[in-house]
Amino acid sequence: MVEELSSEQPIQLTVESRAHGWRVDHYLARNFPNYSRSLFKITIENKKVFVNGLPVKAGRRLRVNDCVSVVLPSRSDRALPAENLPISVLYEDESLIVINKQAGMIVHPGRGNYTGTLAGALQFHFDTLSDIAGKQRPGIVHRLDKDTTGVLVVAKDNQVHHKLSRQFEQREVKKEYRAVVVGEVEFHSDYIETHIAVHPRKRELMRVTPEGGNARQANTFYEVLERFAGFAYMKLLPKTGRTHQLRVHMQYLGNPIVADAPYGGGSQLSLNDIAAQELRAEENEVLIRRQALHAFRLEFQHPQSGQPMSFEAPLPEDMSSLLEALRKHRV
């Protein structure tokens, strides 16, 4: 079982230029979005927040390079039960863990999905994990969709979690995905710039939408690695981290990701779907039953040493088999 990290463990922050002039309660709420601003006001009143070594009031305005020390308020959510589920570890040290997430595993509990999560598996396999995001999301710094595979980094303590989160927020983390898409991609490479918002009728989905309202900017660079008749193997480099961004952008191009049913890619792809002639039933096989999307590479600075780190996860078996079949039948 995971030992719960002490709620009295202070976290040290250095105010960056963009936060110059912000109120300290606003600054903390922006840095720790799983805690409300009102909760931080109480924390400040209880003298658990210091700026340059001195207790402050909620309205204190910050300056560049101020040193903020905060003891995060305790959370009331119940701890997630540990589950003995397999995890593929690519790297581990005293600060973080890098894993290769498998398909079909939800990162953290959500509506109707309390068990079988990566968060529960992390609880079982590791003694200490960050709890900034709450007890339901131990160690979870960022997420991948349930059926997206690949590289994901996990924090072992709150200070590491915060530093990694800031790298994601500042777009300093480099992410590279691989995908197989449907159709003929028009350009060899291009840069997609859109805005994305929640679908007005299907609230579990996102869509490209005009700027304004709750729409958020979403940018992706893509490059075609390999072309087949009716399909393409793609390198995708998201420059922002919006929900379902790559899946939405591929649909927007008119080239949805293979087997991505919610975004127009079909529910699965079998040999009969790509073979030149129909195969006998015993020869046919389903090549992939989930979106053909894989988080191939993740690059960031180590939150303690500052050294650049790069991790790759090999293509999963279903995507490798799909590419082999396309090379055989769709050259």
C-alpha positions as CSV (number, residue, x, y, z in Angstrom):
1,M,0.0,0.0,0.0
2,V,1.1,3.6,-0.6
3,E,2.0,5.6,2.4
4,E,0.0,8.8,2.4
5,L,2.3,11.8,2.0
6,S,2.2,14.2,4.9
7,S,-0.2,17.1,4.4
8,E,2.4,19.2,6.4
9,Q,5.1,18.8,3.7
10,P,5.7,22.3,2.3
11,I,6.1,22.9,-1.4
12,Q,8.4,25.7,-2.6
13,L,7.5,27.8,-5.7
14,T,9.4,30.6,-7.4
15,V,7.2,33.2,-9.0
16,E,7.8,33.5,-12.7
17,S,7.4,36.7,-14.8
18,R,3.9,35.9,-16.1
19,A,2.6,35.8,-12.5
20,H,4.0,39.2,-11.5
21,G,1.2,41.2,-9.8
22,W,-1.1,38.2,-9.1
23,R,-2.7,37.7,-5.8
24,V,-1.2,34.9,-3.8
25,D,-4.5,33.0,-3.5
26,H,-5.1,33.3,-7.3
27,Y,-1.5,32.1,-7.9
28,L,-1.9,29.0,-5.8
29,A,-5.3,28.1,-7.3
30,R,-3.7,28.4,-10.8
31,N,-0.8,26.2,-9.8
32,F,-2.9,23.6,-8.0
33,P,-6.2,23.4,-9.9
34,N,-7.6,20.5,-7.9
35,Y,-7.8,22.9,-4.9
36,S,-10.3,25.8,-4.8
37,R,-9.3,29.4,-4.3
38,S,-11.5,29.6,-1.2
39,L,-9.7,26.6,0.3
40,F,-6.4,28.4,-0.2
41,K,-7.8,31.5,1.5
42,I,-8.4,29.3,4.6
43,T,-4.9,27.9,4.3
44,I,-3.5,31.4,4.2
45,E,-5.6,32.4,7.2
46,N,-4.1,29.4,9.0
47,K,-0.6,30.7,8.3
48,K,0.3,27.8,6.1
49,V,1.5,30.0,3.2
50,F,4.7,32.1,3.3
51,V,6.2,34.5,0.8
52,N,9.9,35.1,1.3
53,G,9.7,33.5,4.7
54,L,6.8,35.6,6.0
55,P,3.1,34.8,6.4
56,V,0.8,36.7,4.1
57,K,-2.8,37.7,3.4
58,A,-4.8,36.4,0.5
59,G,-4.6,39.7,-1.3
60,R,-0.8,39.9,-1.2
61,R,0.5,40.8,-4.7
62,L,3.4,38.7,-5.9
63,R,6.6,39.9,-7.6
64,V,9.0,38.0,-10.0
65,N,11.3,35.6,-8.1
66,D,9.3,35.8,-4.8
67,C,9.7,32.4,-3.0
68,V,6.3,31.0,-2.1
69,S,6.0,28.2,0.5
70,V,2.7,26.4,0.9
71,V,1.4,23.5,2.9
72,L,-1.3,22.0,0.8
73,P,-4.7,21.6,2.6
74,S,-5.8,18.1,3.4
75,R,-8.3,16.6,1.0
76,S,-11.4,14.7,2.0
77,D,-11.6,12.3,-0.9
78,R,-11.2,8.7,-0.1
79,A,-8.1,6.8,-1.0
80,L,-8.1,4.7,-4.1
81,P,-7.8,0.9,-3.4
82,A,-4.6,-0.7,-4.7
83,E,-5.0,-3.2,-7.5
84,N,-2.4,-5.8,-8.6
85,L,-2.5,-5.0,-12.3
86,P,0.5,-5.3,-14.6
87,I,2.5,-2.1,-15.4
88,S,5.3,-1.8,-18.0
89,V,8.0,0.4,-16.4
90,L,10.4,2.1,-18.8
91,Y,12.4,4.0,-16.1
92,E,12.3,4.7,-12.4
93,D,14.4,6.8,-10.0
94,E,13.8,8.4,-6.6
95,S,11.7,11.1,-8.1
96,L,9.6,9.7,-10.9
97,I,8.4,6.7,-12.9
98,V,8.0,6.4,-16.7
99,I,5.6,3.7,-17.9
100,N,4.4,2.4,-21.2
101,K,0.6,2.4,-20.7
102,Q,-1.3,-0.5,-22.3
103,A,-4.5,-0.2,-24.2
104,G,-7.8,-0.5,-22.4
105,M,-6.6,1.0,-19.1
106,I,-8.2,4.2,-17.8
107,V,-5.6,6.5,-16.2
108,H,-7.7,7.5,-13.1
109,P,-11.3,6.8,-11.8
110,G,-14.1,8.5,-13.6
111,R,-17.8,8.1,-14.2
112,G,-18.6,4.4,-13.7
113,N,-14.9,3.4,-13.8
114,Y,-13.6,3.1,-10.2
115,T,-11.5,-0.1,-10.7
116,G,-9.0,-1.4,-13.2
117,T,-7.3,2.0,-13.4
118,L,-3.6,2.9,-13.8
119,A,-3.9,4.9,-10.6
120,G,-5.0,1.8,-8.7
121,A,-2.2,-0.2,-10.2
122,L,0.3,2.5,-9.2
123,Q,-1.0,2.3,-5.6
124,F,-0.1,-1.4,-5.5
125,H,3.4,-1.2,-7.1
126,F,4.9,1.9,-5.6
127,D,5.4,3.0,-2.0
128,T,5.2,6.7,-2.4
129,L,3.3,8.8,-5.0
130,S,2.4,12.5,-5.1
131,D,-1.1,13.5,-3.9
132,I,-1.4,17.0,-5.3
133,A,-4.2,15.9,-7.6
134,G,-6.0,14.1,-4.7
135,K,-6.1,10.5,-3.4
136,Q,-8.0,9.4,-6.5
137,R,-5.1,10.4,-8.8
138,P,-1.9,9.4,-7.0
139,G,1.2,10.3,-9.0
140,I,-0.8,11.3,-12.1
141,V,0.7,14.3,-13.8
142,H,-0.9,13.9,-17.2
143,R,-3.1,11.4,-18.9
144,L,-3.7,9.3,-22.0
145,D,-7.1,8.2,-23.3
146,K,-8.2,4.7,-22.3
147,D,-7.3,3.1,-25.6
148,T,-4.2,5.2,-26.3
149,T,-1.0,3.4,-25.5
150,G,2.5,4.7,-24.8
151,V,4.8,6.9,-22.6
152,L,3.4,8.5,-19.4
153,V,5.3,10.0,-16.5
154,V,4.3,9.6,-12.9
155,A,5.5,11.7,-9.9
156,K,6.6,10.2,-6.6
157,D,6.2,13.4,-4.5
158,N,4.4,16.7,-4.6
159,Q,7.4,18.9,-5.4
160,V,8.3,16.7,-8.4
161,H,4.6,16.7,-9.4
162,H,4.5,20.4,-9.4
163,K,7.7,20.9,-11.4
164,L,6.6,18.4,-14.0
165,S,3.1,20.0,-14.2
166,R,4.7,23.4,-14.8
167,Q,6.7,21.9,-17.7
168,F,3.5,20.6,-19.3
169,E,1.7,23.9,-18.6
170,Q,4.6,26.0,-20.1
171,R,4.6,23.6,-23.2
172,E,8.2,22.7,-22.5
173,V,7.5,18.9,-22.7
174,K,7.9,17.5,-26.2
175,K,5.4,14.8,-27.1
176,E,5.5,12.6,-30.2
177,Y,2.7,10.3,-31.2
178,R,2.3,7.7,-33.9
179,A,-1.0,7.0,-35.6
180,V,-2.5,5.2,-38.6
181,V,-5.2,7.2,-40.3
182,V,-7.9,6.6,-42.9
183,G,-7.7,8.1,-46.4
184,E,-5.2,10.0,-48.5
185,V,-3.5,12.8,-46.5
186,E,-3.1,15.8,-48.8
187,F,0.2,17.2,-47.6
188,H,3.4,15.5,-46.6
189,S,3.5,17.7,-43.5
190,D,1.6,20.7,-42.1
191,Y,0.7,22.6,-39.0
192,I,-2.9,22.6,-37.8
193,E,-4.1,25.6,-35.8
194,T,-7.7,25.5,-34.6
195,H,-9.8,26.0,-31.5
196,I,-11.5,23.0,-29.7
197,A,-14.5,22.9,-27.4
198,V,-16.8,20.3,-25.9
199,H,-19.4,19.0,-28.4
200,P,-22.7,20.7,-27.7
201,R,-24.8,17.5,-27.9
202,K,-22.2,14.7,-27.2
203,R,-20.6,16.0,-24.0
204,E,-18.0,13.2,-23.9
205,L,-16.6,14.4,-27.3
206,M,-14.7,17.4,-28.5
207,R,-14.9,19.3,-31.8
208,V,-13.2,22.0,-33.8
209,T,-15.1,25.3,-33.2
210,P,-14.6,29.0,-33.9
211,E,-12.7,31.1,-31.4
212,G,-14.6,32.4,-28.4
213,G,-16.6,31.1,-25.5
214,N,-15.1,28.0,-23.9
215,A,-13.0,27.2,-27.0
216,R,-9.3,26.7,-26.4
217,Q,-6.5,27.0,-28.9
218,A,-5.2,23.6,-30.2
219,N,-2.1,23.3,-32.4
220,T,-0.6,20.1,-34.0
221,F,2.3,19.5,-36.4
222,Y,2.0,16.4,-38.5
223,E,4.2,14.5,-40.9
224,V,3.4,11.5,-43.1
225,L,5.9,8.7,-42.4
226,E,4.5,6.1,-44.8
227,R,1.6,6.1,-47.4
228,F,-0.6,3.2,-48.3
229,A,-3.6,3.0,-50.6
230,G,-6.3,4.5,-48.5
231,F,-4.3,4.8,-45.3
232,A,-1.3,6.7,-43.9
233,Y,1.2,6.2,-41.0
234,M,1.6,9.5,-39.3
235,K,3.9,11.3,-36.8
236,L,1.9,13.8,-34.7
237,L,3.5,16.5,-32.5
238,P,0.9,18.2,-30.4
239,K,2.0,21.7,-29.4
240,T,-0.9,22.1,-26.9
241,G,-2.5,19.4,-24.7
242,R,-6.2,19.6,-25.3
243,T,-8.6,16.7,-24.6
244,H,-8.8,14.4,-27.6
245,Q,-6.8,16.9,-29.6
246,L,-5.1,14.6,-32.0
247,R,-8.2,12.5,-32.6
248,V,-10.2,15.7,-33.3
249,H,-7.5,17.2,-35.6
250,M,-7.3,14.0,-37.7
251,Q,-11.0,14.0,-38.1
252,Y,-10.9,17.7,-39.0
253,L,-8.4,16.9,-41.8
254,G,-10.7,14.3,-43.1
255,N,-8.3,11.5,-42.1
256,P,-9.7,10.0,-38.9
257,I,-7.6,7.6,-36.9
258,V,-8.2,4.0,-37.7
259,A,-10.7,2.3,-35.4
260,D,-11.6,5.6,-33.6
261,A,-15.3,5.1,-33.8
262,P,-16.4,8.3,-31.9
263,Y,-14.4,10.4,-34.4
264,G,-15.3,8.6,-37.7
265,G,-12.6,6.0,-37.9
266,G,-14.8,2.9,-37.6
267,S,-15.0,0.4,-34.7
268,Q,-12.3,-1.9,-35.9
269,L,-10.2,-2.9,-38.9
270,S,-9.7,-6.5,-40.1
271,L,-7.7,-8.1,-42.9
272,N,-10.8,-8.3,-45.1
273,D,-11.1,-4.5,-44.9
274,I,-7.7,-4.0,-46.6
275,A,-7.0,-7.2,-48.6
276,A,-7.3,-7.0,-52.4
277,Q,-9.7,-10.0,-52.4
278,E,-12.0,-11.3,-49.7
279,L,-10.4,-13.9,-47.5
280,R,-11.9,-17.0,-46.2
281,A,-13.3,-16.7,-42.7
282,E,-10.5,-18.7,-41.2
283,E,-7.9,-16.4,-42.8
284,N,-9.5,-13.2,-41.8
285,E,-8.5,-11.6,-38.5
286,V,-9.2,-8.4,-36.7
287,L,-6.1,-6.3,-36.8
288,I,-7.1,-3.6,-34.3
289,R,-10.1,-2.9,-32.1
290,R,-9.1,0.5,-30.6
291,Q,-7.9,3.8,-32.0
292,A,-4.5,3.3,-33.7
293,L,-2.8,6.0,-31.6
294,H,0.4,5.6,-29.6
295,A,2.4,8.1,-27.4
296,F,5.7,7.2,-28.9
297,R,8.2,9.6,-27.3
298,L,8.2,12.0,-24.3
299,E,11.0,14.5,-23.6
300,F,11.3,16.7,-20.5
301,Q,13.8,18.1,-18.0
302,H,14.3,16.0,-14.9
303,P,12.5,17.9,-12.1
304,Q,15.4,17.5,-9.7
305,S,18.6,17.5,-11.7
306,G,17.4,19.6,-14.6
307,Q,19.0,17.1,-17.1
308,P,17.1,16.5,-20.4
309,M,15.4,13.1,-20.5
310,S,13.8,11.3,-23.5
311,F,11.8,8.1,-23.4
312,E,10.3,6.0,-26.2
313,A,7.8,3.2,-26.1
314,P,7.8,0.7,-28.9
315,L,4.7,0.3,-31.0
316,P,2.2,-2.1,-29.5
317,E,1.6,-5.4,-31.2
318,D,-1.8,-4.4,-32.7
319,M,-0.4,-1.3,-34.5
320,S,2.7,-3.2,-35.6
321,S,0.5,-6.0,-37.1
322,L,-1.7,-3.4,-38.8
323,L,1.3,-1.7,-40.4
324,E,2.7,-5.1,-41.6
325,A,-0.7,-5.9,-43.2
326,L,-0.9,-2.5,-44.9
327,R,2.6,-3.0,-46.3
328,K,1.6,-6.4,-47.7
329,H,-1.8,-5.5,-49.1
330,R,-1.9,-1.7,-49.6
331,V,1.5,-0.8,-51.2
